[in-house]
């Protein structure tokens, strides 16, 4: 189960929780892969001390060519345009994301953490490693849903924004669990260096005041998921044949 899926499970009610469980067990798509080119560019850009914008411009150039290529299927062309939009949004909101001034390093691919029998994949986009021996981690949130810009009215926008912030605080708790699982990994884990940068909100979201309780919530939720997992049955939708145009 991914950290994002677990975070969503934690803030939803029973019926949508069941959907998260189903999709986690029978997922046929890679959510993180949806913005693979942009994410790769963000990582290369982030670990570059010079923060050379040319790195992201090269990614945009490749994506633009893809979006205009008549041999590329319309769905892939549209995906390329969404990635270009995301890169522009990242650059516009970069200062608010809290990454620019930090000593970021490349994050390895971590083995899933087992919590109450549930394997949770927690993959930071960056490690934060100042020279004083501390270590933290940062995760980029780039997916749209739930998209505050897709609704009208300040109340609905705030509701969707709060949904994303709540998810992010649980993801921060999971990042801390991940780092603490690494035996004397590369430094002393510092909660103040652990955060989620939400590109859609243009915010850096760190640990909440109830951070310790959230770690307990994660443990309890994983215990519940472990008891439910084997009973999750595939829904008819997953047997639907893929569209040949996709």
Number of C-alpha atoms within 10 A of each C-alpha: 20 16 22 21 18 24 22 21 22 19 15 13 10 10 8 13 18 16 14 19 20 17 18 16 15 14 13 9 10 9 12 13 10 16 19 13 18 23 20 14 18 22 19 15 19 23 20 15 13 9 15 12 11 10 16 22 15 12 18 23 12 13 22 16 13 19 22 14 12 10 9 13 13 15 11 15 19 15 16 24 16 17 22 24 13 21 23 15 16 21 14 12 17 17 14 16 20 17 20 16 10 15 16 23 19 15 16 11 11 13 12 16 18 13 16 16 13 19 16 20 20 23 21 24 23 23 23 24 21 15 9 8 11 16 21 24 27 26 22 20 20 21 15 15 11 16 15 21 14 11 13 9 9 9 10 14 17 13 13 19 18 15 18 24 20 18 21 28 22 27 31 30 25 25 24 22 17 21 24 13 12 13 8 10 11 14 17 15 22 16 19 12 20 26 28 28 23 24 23 21 23 18 18 21 24 22 21 16 9 9 16 11 12 20 18 12 15 22 16 15 18 24 15 13 21 16 12 12 15 9 9 15 11 12 12 7 7 12 8 8 7 8 6 5 8 8
